[in-house]
Amino acid sequence: MSAITVSGARVQPAHKTQRALGVGAALAAAPFLLWGVRDEYVAALYLMTGACVAAPLFLVRRAKAFVRTCVIVGVGLIPWGALGVFVGLFLFWPSALLLLLAAVADPRKRPVVARVSGAVGALLLAGVVALSAYFVWHFYVGPATARPHTYRAPADPGWFHDGLRDADERLGPYGATTVYGSGAEDLSFLNVRFPDDLSEEQRAELKRQIEQLPGISGVELCSVRDCG
């Protein structure tokens, strides 16, 4: 990108290394932004923070303005993340570091610093991408594709006082490894976990035994995402 003329003066644009680190900061913020906007209570905070991270990208034609904005946003995100630590705003700290690296990564002025900043920024972005991919796989893709290994059935809340121990003793010989109760608001459930290698015939028999328990009906497989 060549220099441009503003009011008769030539304005130097940000170097491509600086622009790349600025784009990296936005990319590093993207997965956390997508995660945060799902919650209506903090969505506005995440959107505002994401907009600040992307702001330097609109100033790449003016190096001084780009550097100034990177420093302001990068430094500002550190206390901002500390204040919002309980809602996850600290997740934008990698973007803050990438913006600070972008501010000094101008090989026209500091060749060695620019090379080091570029390398550190590339490693940091790679780490963020790898951790984000692991998070998505572990909490979303993996559970969604894993074979369920828990039966769940609605149950009377009062049933758990006396029924759990009896259910554990009765279902153990049929392959149940864990028998426990769970609930949310007015709903209560009996959960029966079994090993992944339990055969189809054994699973069907275990389900039949669960259905024969007093006060239990509607036994269904529960996804790994919902029941672990």
LUMPA-136774 format. One line per 5 residues: number of its first residue (from 1); their letters; for each residue z, x, y of N, C-alpha, C. Coordinates in nm, 4 decimals. Last residue first. Layout:
NUM = a = Z/X/Y/Z/X/Y/Z/X/Y; ... .
***
This chain:
228 = gcdrv = 2.9842/-2.3872/-3.5840/3.0057/-2.2472/-3.6172/2.9487/-2.2101/-3.7522; 2.9296/-2.6416/-3.5037/3.0457/-2.6223/-3.5894/3.0692/-2.4776/-3.6290; 2.7077/-2.6286/-3.3307/2.8170/-2.7210/-3.3026/2.9440/-2.6907/-3.3802; 2.5422/-2.4297/-3.4386/2.5753/-2.4276/-3.2958/2.6946/-2.5144/-3.2624; 2.5071/-2.5096/-3.6987/2.5862/-2.3903/-3.6732/2.6273/-2.3830/-3.5271 .
223 = sclev = 2.5382/-2.8683/-3.7397/2.4639/-2.7469/-3.7072/2.5584/-2.6298/-3.6808; 2.6601/-3.0425/-4.0162/2.6811/-3.0096/-3.8768/2.6129/-2.8769/-3.8463; 2.5664/-3.3066/-4.2324/2.5676/-3.1637/-4.2039/2.5807/-3.1423/-4.0541; 2.7894/-3.5879/-4.2650/2.6608/-3.5286/-4.2315/2.6776/-3.3776/-4.2151; 2.9390/-3.8837/-4.3723/2.9398/-3.7380/-4.3844/2.7996/-3.6839/-4.3588 .
218 = gsigp = 3.0348/-4.1538/-4.3339/2.9304/-4.0946/-4.2514/2.9291/-3.9438/-4.2534; 3.3937/-4.1526/-4.3674/3.2608/-4.2100/-4.3898/3.1610/-4.1371/-4.3007; 3.7310/-4.1781/-4.4688/3.6198/-4.0913/-4.4319/3.4880/-4.1612/-4.4633; 3.9488/-4.3140/-4.5697/3.9298/-4.3132/-4.4250/3.8145/-4.2284/-4.3769; 3.9947/-4.1078/-4.8543/4.0287/-4.2310/-4.7821/4.0104/-4.2149/-4.6313 .
213 = lqeiq = 3.7080/-3.9453/-4.9952/3.8394/-3.9340/-4.9308/3.8697/-4.0625/-4.8550; 3.4520/-3.9679/-5.0776/3.5520/-4.0420/-5.1539/3.6919/-4.0306/-5.0949; 3.3103/-3.7929/-4.9229/3.2925/-3.9361/-4.8979/3.3954/-4.0204/-4.9701; 3.3788/-3.5530/-5.0467/3.4280/-3.5802/-4.9104/3.4205/-3.7295/-4.8815; 3.2376/-3.5786/-5.2841/3.3837/-3.5727/-5.2884/3.4447/-3.6005/-5.1505 .
208 = rklea = 2.9766/-3.5673/-5.1878/3.0233/-3.6885/-5.2557/3.1750/-3.6925/-5.2608; 2.9692/-3.3070/-5.0902/2.9546/-3.4196/-4.9977/3.0065/-3.5480/-5.0604; 2.9915/-3.1701/-5.3319/3.0956/-3.1549/-5.2303/3.0892/-3.2699/-5.1310; 2.7498/-3.2471/-5.4503/2.8766/-3.2881/-5.5114/2.9919/-3.2764/-5.4127; 2.5683/-3.1244/-5.2777/2.5654/-3.2701/-5.2940/2.6951/-3.3210/-5.3546 .
203 = rqees = 2.6362/-2.8577/-5.3184/2.6510/-2.9173/-5.1856/2.6557/-3.0694/-5.1945; 2.5656/-2.8264/-5.5845/2.7060/-2.8139/-5.5467/2.7320/-2.8730/-5.4086; 2.2886/-2.8585/-5.5615/2.3665/-2.9496/-5.6454/2.5143/-2.9456/-5.6083; 2.2241/-2.6430/-5.3965/2.1999/-2.7796/-5.3497/2.2809/-2.8809/-5.4303; 2.4845/-2.3869/-5.4013/2.3584/-2.4480/-5.4434/2.3465/-2.5903/-5.3909 .
198 = lddpf = 2.6083/-2.1688/-5.1591/2.6378/-2.2858/-5.2421/2.5067/-2.3572/-5.2751; 2.5768/-1.9581/-4.9879/2.5081/-1.9495/-5.1166/2.5412/-2.0658/-5.2102; 2.7384/-2.0046/-4.7681/2.5936/-2.0207/-4.7535/2.5214/-2.0243/-4.8877; 3.0397/-2.1950/-4.8416/2.9617/-2.0708/-4.8350/2.8113/-2.0974/-4.8299; 3.1620/-2.4531/-4.6155/3.1337/-2.4027/-4.7496/3.0459/-2.2784/-4.7391 .
193 = rvnlf = 3.3916/-2.6602/-4.4379/3.2995/-2.5469/-4.4407/3.2841/-2.4964/-4.5833; 3.4374/-2.9629/-4.3037/3.4520/-2.8940/-4.4319/3.3463/-2.7853/-4.4386; 3.6130/-3.1567/-4.0755/3.5117/-3.0534/-4.0946/3.5406/-2.9776/-4.2234; 3.6593/-3.4710/-3.9455/3.6978/-3.3834/-4.0555/3.5831/-3.2867/-4.0770; 3.7160/-3.5631/-3.6061/3.6274/-3.5317/-3.7172/3.7001/-3.4483/-3.8215 .
188 = sldea = 3.7490/-3.8066/-3.3481/3.8097/-3.7063/-3.4349/3.7190/-3.6869/-3.5558; 3.7213/-3.9196/-3.0148/3.6577/-3.8940/-3.1428/3.7323/-3.7853/-3.2191; 3.8148/-3.9498/-2.7608/3.8609/-4.0487/-2.8595/3.8010/-4.0257/-2.9982; 3.8024/-3.6177/-2.6841/3.8358/-3.7468/-2.6251/3.8871/-3.8416/-2.7359; 3.7322/-3.4653/-2.9781/3.6948/-3.4648/-2.8375/3.7135/-3.6053/-2.7841 .
183 = gsgyv = 3.8375/-3.2599/-3.2572/3.8259/-3.3844/-3.1830/3.7844/-3.3610/-3.0404; 3.8882/-3.1602/-3.5983/3.8493/-3.1324/-3.4605/3.8339/-3.2652/-3.3882; 4.0411/-3.0155/-3.8894/4.0084/-3.1282/-3.8041/3.9699/-3.0825/-3.6654; 3.9297/-2.8457/-4.1893/4.0048/-2.8542/-4.0643/3.9593/-2.9764/-3.9852; 3.8925/-2.6333/-4.4527/3.8991/-2.7753/-4.4196/3.9857/-2.7889/-4.2950 .
178 = ttagy = 3.6970/-2.3873/-4.6014/3.7856/-2.4209/-4.4898/3.7773/-2.5705/-4.4635; 3.5549/-2.3883/-4.8389/3.6300/-2.2678/-4.8036/3.7298/-2.2933/-4.6915; 3.4580/-2.5884/-5.1090/3.5049/-2.5855/-4.9705/3.5868/-2.4592/-4.9455; 3.3909/-2.6035/-5.3787/3.3213/-2.5066/-5.2944/3.3659/-2.5009/-5.1506; 3.5457/-2.7633/-5.5336/3.4044/-2.8009/-5.5212/3.3284/-2.7121/-5.4218 .
173 = pglre = 3.8109/-2.6842/-5.5172/3.7374/-2.6578/-5.6425/3.5880/-2.6898/-5.6351; 3.8692/-2.7850/-5.2496/3.8587/-2.6428/-5.2812/3.7820/-2.6146/-5.4094; 3.9176/-3.0542/-5.2241/3.7800/-3.0074/-5.2054/3.7609/-2.8606/-5.2405; 4.1929/-3.0894/-5.2669/4.0967/-3.1650/-5.3481/3.9572/-3.1039/-5.3421; 4.3188/-2.9273/-5.0815/4.3452/-2.9069/-5.2242/4.2389/-2.9741/-5.3104 .
168 = dadrl = 4.2160/-3.0407/-4.8452/4.1948/-2.8990/-4.8754/4.2132/-2.8728/-5.0243; 4.3140/-3.3005/-4.8585/4.1695/-3.2781/-4.8612/4.1382/-3.1333/-4.8975; 4.5892/-3.2545/-4.8351/4.5362/-3.3143/-4.9582/4.3863/-3.2896/-4.9701; 4.5942/-3.1505/-4.5749/4.6379/-3.0678/-4.6881/4.5830/-3.1227/-4.8184; 4.4920/-3.3694/-4.4231/4.4243/-3.2401/-4.4265/4.4638/-3.1561/-4.5476 .
163 = gdhfw = 4.6490/-3.6073/-4.4230/4.5304/-3.5963/-4.5069/4.4695/-3.4582/-4.5194; 4.8611/-3.6309/-4.2496/4.8908/-3.6206/-4.3924/4.7686/-3.5859/-4.4777; 4.7475/-3.6118/-3.9960/4.8879/-3.5749/-4.0165/4.9185/-3.5520/-4.1637; 4.4920/-3.7125/-3.9925/4.5091/-3.5684/-4.0031/4.6534/-3.5278/-4.0307; 4.4968/-3.9839/-3.9431/4.4762/-3.9393/-4.0809/4.5094/-3.7922/-4.0983 .
158 = gpdap = 4.5032/-4.0398/-3.6768/4.6297/-4.0378/-3.7490/4.6184/-3.9850/-3.8910; 4.2272/-4.0420/-3.6141/4.3142/-3.9350/-3.5655/4.4458/-3.9260/-3.6405; 3.9942/-4.1020/-3.8711/4.1011/-4.1612/-3.7922/4.1941/-4.0496/-3.7445; 3.6759/-3.9363/-3.8458/3.8023/-3.9649/-3.9141/3.9001/-4.0278/-3.8165; 3.3355/-3.8484/-3.9189/3.4353/-3.9120/-3.8318/3.5602/-3.9471/-3.9114 .
153 = aryth = 3.2528/-3.5323/-4.0641/3.2601/-3.6779/-4.0780/3.3633/-3.7331/-3.9805; 3.0547/-3.2554/-4.1626/3.1429/-3.3171/-4.0634/3.1371/-3.4674/-4.0781; 3.0077/-2.9529/-4.3387/2.9973/-3.0984/-4.3370/3.0962/-3.1517/-4.2337; 2.8459/-2.6482/-4.2847/2.9638/-2.7294/-4.2574/2.9269/-2.8767/-4.2660; 2.6309/-2.4824/-4.2683/2.7232/-2.4621/-4.3799/2.8556/-2.5347/-4.3542 .
148 = prata = 2.2796/-2.4866/-4.1827/2.4168/-2.5366/-4.1663/2.5024/-2.5109/-4.2895; 2.0898/-2.1974/-4.1286/2.1127/-2.3091/-4.2197/2.2572/-2.3570/-4.2070; 1.9704/-2.1231/-3.7986/2.0524/-2.0933/-3.9157/2.0736/-2.2186/-4.0015; 1.8439/-2.1926/-3.5672/1.7591/-2.1704/-3.6843/1.8388/-2.1445/-3.8117; 2.0449/-2.2172/-3.3812/1.9490/-2.3279/-3.3944/1.8646/-2.3152/-3.5205 .
143 = pgvyf = 2.1842/-1.9730/-3.3943/2.2475/-2.0965/-3.4430/2.1499/-2.2109/-3.4650; 1.9631/-1.8065/-3.2846/2.0237/-1.7877/-3.4165/2.0896/-1.9138/-3.4701; 1.9172/-1.9146/-3.0237/1.8119/-1.9118/-3.1247/1.8705/-1.9010/-3.2648; 2.1944/-1.9125/-2.9077/2.0998/-2.0227/-2.9021/1.9991/-2.0202/-3.0175; 2.3607/-1.6926/-2.9377/2.4216/-1.8200/-2.9028/2.3250/-1.9381/-2.9055 .
138 = hwvfy = 2.1989/-1.4761/-3.0186/2.3274/-1.4991/-3.0842/2.3806/-1.6403/-3.0596; 1.9707/-1.4875/-2.8495/1.9570/-1.4963/-2.9942/2.0885/-1.5384/-3.0603; 2.0865/-1.4627/-2.5949/2.0047/-1.5802/-2.6272/1.9926/-1.5970/-2.7784; 2.2152/-1.2125/-2.6251/2.2920/-1.3327/-2.5924/2.2149/-1.4583/-2.6321; 1.9962/-1.0424/-2.6698/2.0996/-1.0573/-2.7730/2.1800/-1.1850/-2.7502 .
133 = aslav = 1.8650/-1.0700/-2.4251/1.7968/-1.1113/-2.5476/1.8977/-1.1320/-2.6605; 2.0597/-0.9591/-2.2573/2.0198/-1.0995/-2.2394/1.9518/-1.1527/-2.3648; 2.0634/-0.6974/-2.3505/2.1841/-0.7790/-2.3628/2.1519/-0.9276/-2.3471; 1.7992/-0.6199/-2.2839/1.8449/-0.6157/-2.4229/1.9674/-0.7045/-2.4426; 1.7987/-0.6503/-2.0044/1.7048/-0.7280/-2.0861/1.7519/-0.7342/-2.2308 .
128 = vgall = 1.9953/-0.4630/-1.9362/2.0144/-0.6048/-1.9026/1.9248/-0.6924/-1.9884; 1.8733/-0.2259/-2.0279/2.0009/-0.2707/-2.0840/2.0264/-0.4175/-2.0578; 1.6490/-0.2146/-1.8637/1.6309/-0.2265/-2.0087/1.7588/-0.2757/-2.0751; 1.7758/-0.1784/-1.6176/1.7002/-0.3017/-1.6421/1.6788/-0.3231/-1.7912; 1.8853/0.0772/-1.6618/1.9719/-0.0372/-1.6326/1.9006/-0.1685/-1.6612 .
123 = lagva = 1.6554/0.2318/-1.6979/1.7540/0.2198/-1.8061/1.8443/0.0990/-1.7862; 1.5377/0.2000/-1.4447/1.4657/0.1571/-1.5646/1.5613/0.1381/-1.6823; 1.7342/0.3141/-1.2787/1.7000/0.1725/-1.2659/1.6286/0.1190/-1.3888; 1.7224/0.5804/-1.3613/1.8464/0.5039/-1.3804/1.8180/0.3544/-1.3734; 1.4589/0.6396/-1.2819/1.4981/0.6498/-1.4222/1.6239/0.5682/-1.4503 .
118 = gsvra = 1.4708/0.5964/-1.0026/1.3768/0.5214/-1.0857/1.4153/0.5230/-1.2310; 1.6642/0.7837/-0.9302/1.6885/0.6406/-0.9083/1.5968/0.5550/-0.9940; 1.5295/1.0216/-0.9934/1.6547/0.9876/-1.0622/1.6831/0.8378/-1.0490; 1.3153/1.0033/-0.8124/1.2903/1.0108/-0.9571/1.4144/0.9711/-1.0360; 1.4526/0.9974/-0.5664/1.3654/0.8857/-0.6047/1.3401/0.8851/-0.7547 .
113 = vvprk = 1.5777/1.2433/-0.5615/1.6598/1.1214/-0.5641/1.5766/1.0025/-0.6102; 1.3469/1.4044/-0.5415/1.4356/1.4152/-0.6577/1.5198/1.2890/-0.6719; 1.2291/1.3177/-0.2902/1.1562/1.3147/-0.4190/1.2479/1.3150/-0.5405; 1.2856/1.1647/-0.0259/1.3781/1.2274/-0.1211/1.3156/1.2244/-0.2608; 1.0559/1.0818/0.1155/1.1686/1.1418/0.1876/1.2602/1.2215/0.0946 .
108 = rpdav = 0.8765/0.9919/-0.0641/0.8216/1.0534/0.0570/0.9309/1.1224/0.1381; 1.0154/0.8586/-0.2596/0.9790/0.9990/-0.2840/0.9163/1.0676/-0.1636; 1.2728/0.6552/-0.2284/1.1488/0.6817/-0.1554/1.1115/0.8285/-0.1730; 1.5113/0.5154/-0.3196/1.4064/0.5645/-0.4101/1.2731/0.5827/-0.3394; 1.7122/0.3950/-0.1835/1.7035/0.5413/-0.1712/1.5880/0.5999/-0.2516 .
103 = aalll = 1.6863/0.1235/-0.2361/1.6995/0.1666/-0.0972/1.6793/0.3165/-0.0798; 1.6931/0.1018/-0.5108/1.5651/0.0825/-0.4427/1.5705/0.1347/-0.2992; 1.9657/0.1277/-0.5540/1.8764/0.2344/-0.5999/1.7405/0.2254/-0.5304; 2.0443/-0.1162/-0.4507/2.0916/0.0065/-0.3863/2.0078/0.1266/-0.4281; 1.9190/-0.2819/-0.6369/1.8795/-0.2886/-0.4961/1.9244/-0.1636/-0.4201 .
98 = llasp = 2.0572/-0.2127/-0.8686/1.9132/-0.1893/-0.8617/1.8630/-0.1941/-0.7170; 2.3123/-0.3073/-0.8037/2.2899/-0.1641/-0.8225/2.1418/-0.1296/-0.8133; 2.2611/-0.5826/-0.7947/2.3113/-0.5133/-0.6765/2.2857/-0.3636/-0.6869; 2.1906/-0.6298/-1.0580/2.0893/-0.6472/-0.9534/2.1313/-0.5771/-0.8251; 2.4417/-0.5871/-1.1790/2.3273/-0.4999/-1.2104/2.2153/-0.5101/-1.1073 .
93 = wflfl = 2.5886/-0.8053/-1.0547/2.6144/-0.6661/-1.0176/2.5018/-0.5707/-1.0602; 2.5630/-1.0624/-1.1378/2.4592/-1.0131/-1.0486/2.4835/-0.8682/-1.0054; 2.7884/-1.1256/-1.2749/2.6690/-1.0975/-1.3545/2.5535/-1.0459/-1.2689; 2.9779/-1.2122/-1.1038/2.9747/-1.0684/-1.1287/2.8529/-1.0282/-1.2131; 2.9744/-1.4844/-1.1167/2.8873/-1.4207/-1.0175/2.8836/-1.2684/-1.0304 .
88 = gvfvg = 3.1321/-1.6408/-1.2906/3.0280/-1.5546/-1.3450/2.9384/-1.4853/-1.2446; 3.3462/-1.7738/-1.2022/3.2266/-1.8564/-1.2256/3.1074/-1.7695/-1.2642; 3.5325/-1.5776/-1.1668/3.5643/-1.6843/-1.2621/3.4488/-1.7804/-1.2853; 3.4288/-1.4151/-0.9669/3.4351/-1.3629/-1.1038/3.4587/-1.4738/-1.2056; 3.3747/-1.4400/-0.6964/3.3270/-1.5440/-0.7889/3.3335/-1.5034/-0.9338 .
83 = lagwp = 3.4777/-1.2091/-0.5870/3.5335/-1.3384/-0.5455/3.4954/-1.4495/-0.6435; 3.3104/-1.0225/-0.7117/3.4547/-1.0178/-0.7366/3.5206/-1.1503/-0.6993; 3.0614/-1.0909/-0.6081/3.0844/-1.1061/-0.7515/3.2316/-1.1039/-0.7866; 3.1135/-1.0226/-0.3426/3.0762/-1.1602/-0.3759/3.1000/-1.1877/-0.5248; 3.1534/-0.7473/-0.3504/3.2691/-0.8350/-0.3266/3.2405/-0.9814/-0.3594 .
78 = ilgvg = 2.8694/-0.7017/-0.4339/2.9857/-0.6466/-0.5046/3.1112/-0.7291/-0.4769; 2.6792/-0.8070/-0.2653/2.6961/-0.8694/-0.3970/2.8190/-0.8183/-0.4718; 2.6757/-0.6376/-0.0422/2.7401/-0.7690/-0.0330/2.7650/-0.8346/-0.1671; 2.5255/-0.4209/-0.1303/2.6679/-0.4020/-0.1009/2.7402/-0.5364/-0.0992; 2.2762/-0.5548/-0.1623/2.3385/-0.4807/-0.2718/2.4870/-0.4616/-0.2509 .
73 = vivct = 2.2255/-0.6621/0.0940/2.2419/-0.7512/-0.0212/2.3150/-0.6798/-0.1341; 2.2173/-0.4223/0.2473/2.3047/-0.5344/0.2844/2.3324/-0.6247/0.1646; 2.0240/-0.2682/0.1103/2.1609/-0.2191/0.1272/2.2563/-0.3343/0.1570; 1.7960/-0.4315/0.1279/1.8475/-0.3906/-0.0030/1.9927/-0.3459/0.0069; 1.7645/-0.4432/0.4058/1.7985/-0.5651/0.3316/1.8542/-0.5318/0.1943 .
68 = rvfak = 1.6964/-0.1767/0.4595/1.8127/-0.2377/0.5231/1.8587/-0.3615/0.4462; 1.4584/-0.1491/0.3136/1.5761/-0.0681/0.2801/1.7023/-0.1317/0.3369; 1.2949/-0.3379/0.4502/1.3185/-0.3491/0.3060/1.4459/-0.2742/0.2675; 1.2900/-0.2332/0.7051/1.3500/-0.3657/0.6844/1.3828/-0.3867/0.5371; 1.1582/0.0075/0.6478/1.2922/0.0082/0.7073/1.3629/-0.1256/0.6857 .
63 = arrvl = 0.9078/-0.0780/0.5372/1.0034/0.0005/0.4589/1.1447/-0.0062/0.5159; 0.7349/-0.3506/0.5179/0.8097/-0.2811/0.6236/0.9251/-0.2075/0.5573; 0.6316/-0.4746/0.3053/0.5351/-0.4146/0.3974/0.6033/-0.3381/0.5106; 0.8433/-0.5949/0.1742/0.7909/-0.4698/0.1193/0.6895/-0.4032/0.2115; 0.9841/-0.8243/0.2199/0.9804/-0.7256/0.3280/0.9200/-0.5930/0.2825 .
58 = flpaa = 1.0230/-0.9869/0.0112/0.9413/-1.0422/0.1184/0.9241/-0.9431/0.2339; 1.2024/-0.8548/-0.1460/1.0637/-0.8576/-0.1917/0.9696/-0.9144/-0.0848; 1.4587/-0.8973/-0.0414/1.3850/-0.7741/-0.0064/1.2377/-0.7753/-0.0457; 1.5283/-1.1582/-0.1624/1.4914/-1.1445/-0.0210/1.4173/-1.0148/0.0114; 1.6278/-1.1804/-0.4177/1.4820/-1.1777/-0.4022/1.4379/-1.1495/-0.2591 .
53 = vcagt = 1.9016/-1.1927/-0.3722/1.8481/-1.0817/-0.4520/1.6976/-1.0678/-0.4304; 1.9159/-1.4353/-0.2333/1.9510/-1.3103/-0.1654/1.8945/-1.1897/-0.2401; 1.8485/-1.6134/-0.4363/1.7614/-1.6032/-0.3190/1.7886/-1.4739/-0.2425; 2.0686/-1.5809/-0.6084/1.9349/-1.5415/-0.6531/1.8381/-1.5260/-0.5371; 2.2665/-1.6950/-0.4463/2.2744/-1.5533/-0.4823/2.1383/-1.5021/-0.5280 .
48 = mlyla = 2.1771/-1.9599/-0.4362/2.1910/-1.8834/-0.3129/2.1946/-1.7329/-0.3412; 2.1899/-2.0265/-0.7071/2.0621/-2.0320/-0.6368/2.0663/-1.9499/-0.5085; 2.4659/-1.9994/-0.7543/2.3701/-1.9149/-0.8256/2.2346/-1.9123/-0.7557; 2.5686/-2.1980/-0.5879/2.6097/-2.0590/-0.5696/2.5109/-1.9637/-0.6357; 2.4523/-2.4265/-0.6982/2.4184/-2.3880/-0.5613/2.4557/-2.2425/-0.5344 .
43 = avyed = 2.5734/-2.4382/-0.9542/2.4291/-2.4155/-0.9420/2.3920/-2.3676/-0.8020; 2.8304/-2.5065/-1.0055/2.8078/-2.3710/-0.9529/2.6603/-2.3415/-0.9297; 2.8162/-2.7695/-1.0911/2.9255/-2.7314/-1.0017/2.9037/-2.5941/-0.9392; 2.6111/-2.7978/-1.2733/2.5922/-2.8545/-1.1403/2.6994/-2.8109/-1.0418; 2.4889/-2.5576/-1.4748/2.6165/-2.6185/-1.4367/2.6062/-2.6681/-1.2923 .
38 = rvgwl = 2.2472/-2.4370/-1.4856/2.2695/-2.5501/-1.5760/2.3966/-2.6245/-1.5397; 2.2410/-2.2151/-1.3295/2.1979/-2.3403/-1.2664/2.2139/-2.4597/-1.3595; 2.3176/-2.0008/-1.4985/2.4125/-2.0591/-1.4052/2.3709/-2.1934/-1.3490; 2.0902/-1.9310/-1.6477/2.2126/-1.9734/-1.7169/2.3059/-2.0481/-1.6220; 1.9133/-1.8555/-1.4512/1.8780/-1.9677/-1.5376/1.9999/-2.0217/-1.6112 .
33 = lfpaa = 2.0577/-1.6346/-1.3533/2.0291/-1.7482/-1.2666/1.9967/-1.8722/-1.3493; 2.0511/-1.4661/-1.5686/2.1811/-1.5173/-1.5254/2.1639/-1.6370/-1.4332; 1.7753/-1.4075/-1.5836/1.8425/-1.4755/-1.6949/1.9773/-1.5342/-1.6561; 1.7286/-1.2938/-1.3080/1.6644/-1.4156/-1.3590/1.7391/-1.4810/-1.4754; 1.8302/-1.0475/-1.2402/1.9059/-1.1664/-1.1998/1.8553/-1.2934/-1.2666 .
28 = alaag = 1.6403/-0.8740/-1.3323/1.7741/-0.8644/-1.3897/1.8580/-0.9870/-1.3560; 1.4281/-0.9449/-1.1655/1.4180/-0.9733/-1.3091/1.5555/-0.9689/-1.3758; 1.5269/-0.8488/-0.9217/1.5013/-0.9924/-0.9382/1.4931/-1.0305/-1.0857; 1.5368/-0.5762/-0.9820/1.6597/-0.6468/-0.9435/1.6434/-0.7976/-0.9613; 1.2660/-0.5234/-1.0277/1.3614/-0.5128/-1.1375/1.4915/-0.5842/-1.1081 .
23 = vglar = 1.1687/-0.5475/-0.7691/1.1261/-0.6464/-0.8688/1.2223/-0.6437/-0.9881; 1.2961/-0.3179/-0.6706/1.3256/-0.4495/-0.6135/1.2868/-0.5625/-0.7071; 1.1740/-0.1230/-0.8234/1.3172/-0.1448/-0.8407/1.3602/-0.2786/-0.7804; 0.9132/-0.1482/-0.7208/0.9388/-0.1719/-0.8632/1.0867/-0.1982/-0.8885; 0.9502/-0.0749/-0.4560/0.9087/-0.2118/-0.4873/0.9373/-0.2449/-0.6327 .
18 = qtkha = 1.0164/0.1915/-0.4900/1.1136/0.0999/-0.4309/1.0787/-0.0449/-0.4628; 0.7759/0.2815/-0.5942/0.8991/0.2951/-0.6739/1.0060/0.2016/-0.6218; 0.6001/0.2334/-0.3830/0.5853/0.1547/-0.5064/0.7078/0.1669/-0.5967; 0.7726/0.2193/-0.0658/0.7007/0.2908/-0.1712/0.6981/0.2063/-0.2984; 0.7184/-0.0101/0.2007/0.8063/0.0443/0.0965/0.7221/0.1105/-0.0115 .
13 = pqvra = 0.5037/0.0981/0.4773/0.5523/0.0028/0.3754/0.6480/0.0699/0.2776; 0.5438/0.1834/0.8161/0.5294/0.2325/0.6786/0.5808/0.1280/0.5804; 0.3582/0.0869/1.0885/0.4798/0.0589/1.0114/0.4558/0.0983/0.8665; 0.2464/0.2034/1.3950/0.2197/0.2010/1.2515/0.3522/0.1863/1.1765; 0.2207/-0.0007/1.6845/0.2899/0.1055/1.6103/0.2625/0.0890/1.4609 .
8 = gsvti = 0.1035/-0.2225/1.8014/0.0511/-0.0918/1.8339/0.1158/0.0229/1.7603; 0.2384/-0.4343/1.6794/0.2543/-0.4097/1.8234/0.2115/-0.2686/1.8609; 0.1955/-0.2813/1.3793/0.2702/-0.3907/1.4392/0.2953/-0.3550/1.5846; -0.0122/-0.1930/1.1165/0.0125/-0.1773/1.2595/0.0810/-0.3012/1.3139; 0.0755/-0.0414/0.8022/0.0198/-0.1493/0.8817/0.0572/-0.1264/1.0274 .
3 = asm = -0.0090/0.1932/0.5428/0.0696/0.1541/0.6590/-0.0019/0.0432/0.7355; -0.1001/0.0746/0.2086/-0.1129/0.1588/0.3264/-0.0287/0.1060/0.4407; 0.0000/0.0851/-0.1188/0.0000/0.0000/0.0000/0.0000/0.0885/0.1236 .
***
